[in-house]
Amino acid sequence: MLIAHRIALDPTNAQRTYFARASGTARFAWNWALAEWQRQFTARKDDPSLPAPSDASLRRRLNGLKREEFPWMFDVTKCAAQEAIIDLGSAFRNFFEKRGRYPRFKKKGVSDSFCAANEAGTFRTDGEKIKLPVVGWVRLHEALRFTGKLKRVTVSREADRWYASIMVETNDIKPVVQPLPAVGVDLGVTTLATLSRGEAIPGPKAHKALLQRLRRASRALTRKRKGSSNRRKAKAKLARLHARISAIRKDATHKATTMLAKTYRRIGIEALNVRGMARNRHLARSIMDGGFFEFRRQLEYKAKFYGAAVVVADRWFPSSKTCSCCGSVKAELALSQRLFHCDECGYEAGRDHNAARNLENMAASFAVSACGEDRSDAVRKPRVKRASMKQEPDSKLAA
């Protein structure tokens, strides 16, 4: 399997300068290729006989131009420009397959990064250091956790720190035997997640905790004169605060999702409409501080690593309105009502706990057909793929 390990770098001042130049070269190649792609695409509308743009043709064209027009590109590794155009081609494929948005032009200082594919030993690691093309050995804050073939490295800047994300083809991660059968996970604002077995996973609420420091840093930045050294320092301070908030949130999410994937064989969770929920101006900050999309994304790929199954209920599944005891569904349930009371059987439980129990019941009843496909059930699914017509031989005919 392919897995990436993101490690902080400890570069020298000369290496930091090189990273900035390589990131600038990658950004220029991306923007140049995007503009050329759009030009060729527009020209092809007028003359369909012209070839369709592709990342391979754009890479060949840039290689023919850069010696005369862009000689400064030779100061950094050729991988910076080539991999940027390859990534642009992947972005366009994702867009045409409706798996991503239309590629946009990149700005300086926003997500600065460059990549290098490991072709013929382009880079390698040795303990707590990594050898990158042109720049040489760079110190790592920790050794690579996985063993296997090194595939690709992405050097990126977050705030004022540089990181290396090393992609490895490895078999180090093995499926585990989960001790418990199923669990329902209800994501919320008060607590990060409420489990159907009664446990509550508290969220760090990093943005709320550091909100006052963020406001002070933002006000200090607005007072600085544009282009001054003090403004640059204030901007770096604000960026470090945002990076700290992101790191705290990711740490809590990683710990929670790893625990769930290693403990339960089936995990029920909702497909929340986070964008719609964020329209509530009273709860928008708390909802975005929870990182619901990232929680589900990590849970799904870790479940594949450790052999668990994630069962996702669509956004119309009435997990909060349904009684987990008798199955009756309430017609109305206000958001302010935190205690669920069933009018049919008299069952009472916390709103989030009741929803988590319904998600557990859904995950426990989930079945897989003989062809390995998800079985259609009563839960509404958008754009449901039809099951195969012939699942297995008819037992009556076989007899």
C-alpha positions as CSV (number, residue, x, y, z in Angstrom):
1,M,0.0,0.0,0.0
2,L,1.0,3.6,-0.4
3,I,1.2,5.8,2.7
4,A,2.8,9.1,3.3
5,H,4.8,10.2,6.4
6,R,5.0,14.0,7.0
7,I,8.1,15.0,8.9
8,A,9.4,18.4,9.9
9,L,12.7,19.5,8.4
10,D,15.6,21.3,10.1
11,P,17.2,23.1,7.1
12,T,20.1,25.6,7.1
13,N,19.6,29.1,5.9
14,A,21.0,28.2,2.5
15,Q,18.6,25.2,2.2
16,R,15.7,27.4,3.2
17,T,16.6,29.8,0.4
18,Y,16.8,26.8,-2.0
19,F,13.4,25.5,-0.9
20,A,11.9,28.9,-1.6
21,R,13.4,29.1,-5.0
22,A,12.3,25.6,-5.9
23,S,8.8,26.3,-4.7
24,G,8.8,29.5,-6.9
25,T,9.9,27.5,-9.9
26,A,7.1,24.9,-9.3
27,R,4.6,27.7,-8.9
28,F,5.7,29.3,-12.1
29,A,5.6,26.0,-14.1
30,W,2.0,25.4,-12.8
31,N,0.8,28.9,-13.7
32,W,2.5,28.7,-17.1
33,A,1.1,25.3,-17.9
34,L,-2.4,26.3,-16.8
35,A,-2.4,29.4,-19.0
36,E,-1.1,27.4,-21.9
37,W,-3.6,24.6,-21.3
38,Q,-6.4,27.2,-21.4
39,R,-5.0,28.8,-24.5
40,Q,-4.8,25.4,-26.3
41,F,-8.3,24.4,-25.1
42,T,-9.8,27.6,-26.5
43,A,-8.0,27.3,-29.8
44,R,-9.2,23.7,-30.1
45,K,-12.8,24.9,-30.0
46,D,-12.2,26.9,-33.2
47,D,-10.2,24.2,-34.8
48,P,-11.1,20.7,-33.7
49,S,-8.2,19.2,-35.7
50,L,-5.7,20.6,-33.1
51,P,-4.5,18.0,-30.5
52,A,-6.0,18.2,-27.0
53,P,-3.7,19.7,-24.3
54,S,-2.0,17.2,-22.0
55,D,0.6,17.4,-19.3
56,A,3.1,15.4,-21.4
57,S,3.0,17.8,-24.3
58,L,3.3,20.8,-22.0
59,R,6.3,19.3,-20.3
60,R,8.0,18.8,-23.7
61,R,7.2,22.3,-24.7
62,L,8.6,23.8,-21.4
63,N,11.8,21.8,-21.8
64,G,12.3,23.3,-25.3
65,L,11.7,26.8,-24.1
66,K,13.3,27.1,-20.7
67,R,17.0,27.2,-21.9
68,E,16.3,30.3,-23.9
69,E,13.4,32.0,-22.0
70,F,13.7,30.7,-18.4
71,P,17.4,29.9,-17.8
72,W,16.9,30.5,-14.0
73,M,15.0,27.2,-13.8
74,F,18.2,25.3,-14.1
75,D,19.3,26.6,-10.6
76,V,16.9,24.1,-9.0
77,T,16.0,20.5,-9.6
78,K,14.2,19.7,-12.9
79,C,11.6,17.7,-10.8
80,A,10.1,20.9,-9.4
81,A,8.8,22.1,-12.8
82,Q,8.1,18.6,-14.2
83,E,6.1,17.3,-11.2
84,A,4.1,20.6,-11.0
85,I,2.9,20.0,-14.6
86,I,2.1,16.4,-13.8
87,D,0.1,17.5,-10.8
88,L,-1.8,19.9,-13.1
89,G,-2.7,17.0,-15.4
90,S,-4.0,15.1,-12.5
91,A,-6.0,18.1,-11.3
92,F,-7.7,18.4,-14.8
93,R,-8.5,14.7,-14.8
94,N,-10.1,15.0,-11.4
95,F,-12.1,17.9,-12.7
96,F,-13.4,16.2,-15.8
97,E,-14.3,13.1,-13.7
98,K,-16.1,15.4,-11.2
99,R,-13.8,14.5,-8.4
100,G,-12.3,18.0,-7.9
101,R,-12.6,21.6,-8.8
102,Y,-11.2,23.5,-11.8
103,P,-7.5,24.2,-11.3
104,R,-6.6,27.7,-10.2
105,F,-3.5,29.9,-10.5
106,K,-1.2,29.8,-7.5
107,K,0.0,32.8,-5.5
108,K,3.3,33.4,-3.9
109,G,3.4,32.6,-0.2
110,V,0.2,30.4,-0.4
111,S,0.9,26.7,-0.1
112,D,4.5,26.9,-1.3
113,S,5.8,23.4,-2.2
114,F,7.6,21.3,-4.8
115,C,7.8,17.6,-5.4
116,A,10.3,15.1,-6.6
117,A,9.5,11.5,-7.8
118,N,12.1,8.9,-6.9
119,E,13.3,7.9,-10.3
120,A,16.8,6.3,-10.4
121,G,17.5,7.4,-6.8
122,T,16.4,11.0,-6.9
123,F,16.2,11.1,-3.2
124,R,16.8,8.8,-0.2
125,T,16.7,8.7,3.5
126,D,19.2,7.6,6.1
127,G,18.0,7.7,9.7
128,E,17.1,11.3,10.6
129,K,18.1,12.9,7.4
130,I,17.0,12.9,3.8
131,K,19.0,13.6,0.6
132,L,17.1,15.8,-1.8
133,P,18.2,16.6,-5.4
134,V,20.7,19.6,-5.7
135,V,20.4,20.7,-2.1
136,G,21.9,17.5,-0.6
137,W,21.3,16.1,2.9
138,V,18.7,17.8,5.1
139,R,18.1,17.0,8.7
140,L,14.7,15.4,9.8
141,H,13.1,15.8,13.2
142,E,12.4,12.0,13.2
143,A,13.3,9.0,11.2
144,L,10.9,7.5,8.6
145,R,8.4,5.2,10.3
146,F,7.8,2.9,7.4
147,T,10.1,0.6,5.4
148,G,9.7,0.0,1.7
149,K,10.2,1.6,-1.6
150,L,10.3,5.4,-1.6
151,K,8.0,6.8,-4.3
152,R,7.7,10.6,-4.0
153,V,8.6,13.4,-1.7
154,T,6.7,16.8,-1.3
155,V,8.6,19.6,0.4
156,S,6.1,22.2,1.7
157,R,6.0,25.3,3.9
158,E,3.5,25.8,6.7
159,A,3.9,29.1,8.5
160,D,7.7,29.5,8.8
161,R,8.5,25.7,8.9
162,W,9.4,23.3,6.1
163,Y,8.0,19.7,6.0
164,A,8.8,16.7,3.9
165,S,5.9,14.4,3.1
166,I,7.5,11.1,2.0
167,M,5.3,8.6,0.1
168,V,6.3,5.0,0.7
169,E,5.1,1.7,-0.8
170,T,5.0,-0.5,2.3
171,N,3.5,-3.5,3.9
172,D,4.2,-2.4,7.4
173,I,0.6,-1.7,8.3
174,K,-1.3,-5.0,8.8
175,P,-5.1,-5.6,9.5
176,V,-5.9,-6.1,13.2
177,V,-8.5,-8.2,15.0
178,Q,-11.0,-5.7,16.4
179,P,-12.3,-6.8,19.8
180,L,-15.8,-5.2,19.4
181,P,-18.3,-5.8,16.6
182,A,-19.9,-2.4,15.9
183,V,-20.2,1.2,17.0
184,G,-22.1,4.3,16.1
185,V,-20.3,7.7,16.0
186,D,-22.3,10.9,16.2
187,L,-20.2,14.0,15.6
188,G,-21.3,17.1,17.5
189,V,-20.4,20.5,18.7
190,T,-20.2,20.1,22.5
191,T,-18.1,16.9,22.1
192,L,-16.2,15.9,19.1
193,A,-17.9,12.4,18.9
194,T,-20.4,10.5,21.0
195,L,-20.2,6.7,20.8
196,S,-23.2,4.4,21.0
197,R,-21.6,2.6,23.9
198,G,-21.8,5.7,26.0
199,E,-18.3,7.1,25.7
200,A,-17.8,10.7,24.6
201,I,-14.6,11.8,22.8
202,P,-14.0,15.5,23.8
203,G,-12.7,17.8,21.1
204,P,-9.8,20.2,21.8
205,K,-11.7,23.2,20.3
206,A,-8.3,24.7,19.4
207,H,-9.7,27.7,17.5
208,K,-11.9,28.7,20.5
209,A,-9.0,28.3,22.9
210,L,-6.7,30.5,20.8
211,L,-9.3,33.0,19.5
212,Q,-8.2,35.9,21.6
213,R,-4.6,35.5,20.6
214,L,-5.7,35.3,17.0
215,R,-7.6,38.5,17.3
216,R,-4.7,40.3,18.8
217,A,-2.3,39.0,16.2
218,S,-4.7,40.0,13.4
219,R,-5.1,43.5,14.8
220,A,-1.4,43.9,15.1
221,L,-0.9,42.8,11.5
222,T,-3.4,45.4,10.2
223,R,-1.5,48.2,12.0
224,K,1.8,47.4,10.3
225,R,2.9,49.3,7.2
226,K,2.8,47.2,4.0
227,G,6.2,46.0,2.9
228,S,7.9,46.6,6.2
229,S,9.9,44.1,8.2
230,N,7.5,44.5,11.2
231,R,4.6,43.5,8.9
232,R,6.5,40.4,7.8
233,K,7.1,39.4,11.4
234,A,3.5,40.0,12.4
235,K,2.3,37.9,9.4
236,A,4.6,35.1,10.4
237,K,3.3,35.2,14.0
238,L,-0.3,35.0,12.8
239,A,0.6,32.1,10.5
240,R,2.2,30.2,13.4
241,L,-1.0,30.5,15.4
242,H,-3.1,29.1,12.6
243,A,-0.6,26.3,12.1
244,R,-0.8,25.5,15.8
245,I,-4.6,25.4,15.7
246,S,-4.5,23.0,12.7
247,A,-1.9,20.8,14.4
248,I,-3.9,20.5,17.6
249,R,-7.1,19.6,15.7
250,K,-5.3,17.0,13.5
251,D,-3.7,15.4,16.5
252,A,-7.0,14.9,18.3
253,T,-8.6,13.6,15.1
254,H,-5.8,11.1,14.4
255,K,-6.0,9.7,17.9
256,A,-9.8,9.3,17.8
257,T,-10.0,7.7,14.3
258,T,-7.1,5.3,15.0
259,M,-8.7,4.1,18.2
260,L,-12.1,3.5,16.4
261,A,-10.5,1.7,13.5
262,K,-8.5,-0.6,15.7
263,T,-11.4,-1.3,18.2
264,Y,-14.5,-1.8,16.1
265,R,-15.2,-4.0,13.1
266,R,-18.0,-1.9,11.8
267,I,-18.4,1.9,12.3
268,G,-21.6,3.8,11.5
269,I,-21.3,7.5,10.8
270,E,-23.3,10.1,9.0
271,A,-22.6,12.0,5.8
272,L,-23.0,15.4,7.2
273,N,-23.8,18.5,5.1
274,V,-21.1,20.6,6.7
275,R,-21.5,23.5,4.3
276,G,-25.2,23.7,5.1
277,M,-24.6,23.4,8.8
278,A,-22.1,26.2,8.7
279,R,-24.8,28.6,7.5
280,N,-26.0,28.8,11.1
281,R,-24.1,31.8,12.2
282,H,-24.5,30.8,15.9
283,L,-22.8,27.4,15.4
284,A,-20.6,28.0,12.3
285,R,-17.4,28.6,14.2
286,S,-17.8,25.5,16.5
287,I,-18.8,23.3,13.5
288,M,-15.8,24.3,11.5
289,D,-13.6,23.9,14.6
290,G,-14.6,20.2,14.8
291,G,-13.2,19.3,11.4
292,F,-16.0,16.8,10.5
293,F,-14.9,16.2,7.0
294,E,-11.3,15.4,8.0
295,F,-12.7,13.1,10.8
296,R,-14.6,11.0,8.2
297,R,-11.7,11.1,5.7
298,Q,-9.2,9.7,8.2
299,L,-11.7,7.1,9.5
300,E,-12.3,5.7,6.0
301,Y,-8.7,5.3,5.0
302,K,-7.7,3.9,8.4
303,A,-10.5,1.4,8.3
304,K,-9.1,0.0,5.1
305,F,-5.6,-0.2,6.7
306,Y,-6.8,-2.2,9.7
307,G,-9.6,-4.2,8.2
308,A,-12.6,-2.4,9.5
309,A,-15.7,-1.3,7.6
310,V,-17.2,2.2,7.6
311,V,-21.0,2.4,7.0
312,V,-22.0,5.9,6.0
313,A,-25.6,6.9,6.4
314,D,-26.7,9.7,4.0
315,R,-27.7,13.1,5.3
316,W,-31.4,12.3,5.2
317,F,-31.1,9.4,7.6
318,P,-33.2,10.5,10.7
319,S,-30.7,9.4,13.3
320,S,-31.6,12.0,15.9
321,K,-35.4,11.7,15.4
322,T,-35.6,7.9,15.5
323,C,-36.0,6.0,18.8
324,S,-33.2,3.6,19.1
325,C,-35.4,1.4,21.3
326,C,-38.6,0.9,19.4
327,G,-37.8,2.5,16.0
328,S,-40.5,5.2,15.9
329,V,-39.6,8.5,14.2
330,K,-40.5,11.8,15.7
331,A,-42.1,14.3,13.3
332,E,-40.3,17.3,14.8
333,L,-37.2,17.6,17.1
334,A,-35.8,21.0,17.9
335,L,-32.1,21.5,17.9
336,S,-32.3,22.9,21.4
337,Q,-33.9,19.7,22.7
338,R,-30.8,17.8,24.0
339,L,-32.8,15.0,25.7
340,F,-34.6,12.5,23.4
341,H,-37.9,11.3,24.8
342,C,-39.9,8.7,22.8
343,D,-43.7,9.2,22.9
344,E,-44.3,5.6,21.9
345,C,-42.3,3.6,24.4
346,G,-41.1,6.3,26.8
347,Y,-37.4,5.7,26.2
348,E,-35.2,8.6,27.2
349,A,-31.5,9.2,26.4
350,G,-29.2,12.0,25.4
351,R,-29.9,13.3,21.9
352,D,-26.4,12.4,20.6
353,H,-26.3,9.0,22.4
354,N,-29.6,8.1,20.8
355,A,-28.4,9.1,17.4
356,A,-25.2,7.1,17.9
357,R,-27.2,4.0,18.8
358,N,-29.2,4.3,15.6
359,L,-26.0,4.5,13.6
360,E,-24.7,1.4,15.4
361,N,-27.9,-0.5,14.5
362,M,-27.6,0.6,10.9
363,A,-23.9,-0.5,10.8
364,A,-24.7,-3.8,12.5
365,S,-27.5,-4.6,10.0
366,F,-25.3,-3.7,7.1
367,A,-24.7,-6.7,4.8
368,V,-22.4,-7.5,1.8
369,S,-23.8,-9.4,-1.1
370,A,-22.2,-12.5,-2.6
371,C,-20.4,-10.4,-5.3
372,G,-18.8,-8.2,-2.6
373,E,-21.2,-5.3,-3.3
374,D,-23.1,-3.2,-0.8
375,R,-26.6,-4.4,-0.4
376,S,-29.4,-2.0,-1.1
377,D,-31.5,-1.3,2.0
378,A,-34.1,1.1,3.3
379,V,-31.7,4.0,3.7
380,R,-31.9,6.4,0.9
381,K,-28.6,6.8,-1.1
382,P,-28.0,9.4,-3.7
383,R,-26.9,7.9,-7.1
384,V,-27.1,4.3,-5.9
385,K,-25.2,1.8,-8.0
386,R,-27.5,-1.1,-9.0
387,A,-26.5,-4.5,-7.7
388,S,-25.5,-7.2,-10.2
389,M,-28.4,-9.1,-11.7
390,K,-26.9,-12.5,-11.0
391,Q,-25.5,-12.8,-7.4
392,E,-25.1,-16.5,-7.0
393,P,-26.7,-19.8,-8.3
394,D,-30.3,-20.3,-7.2
395,S,-30.3,-22.9,-4.4
396,K,-33.5,-24.4,-5.6
397,L,-32.3,-24.8,-9.2
398,A,-28.9,-26.2,-7.9
399,A,-30.7,-28.8,-5.9
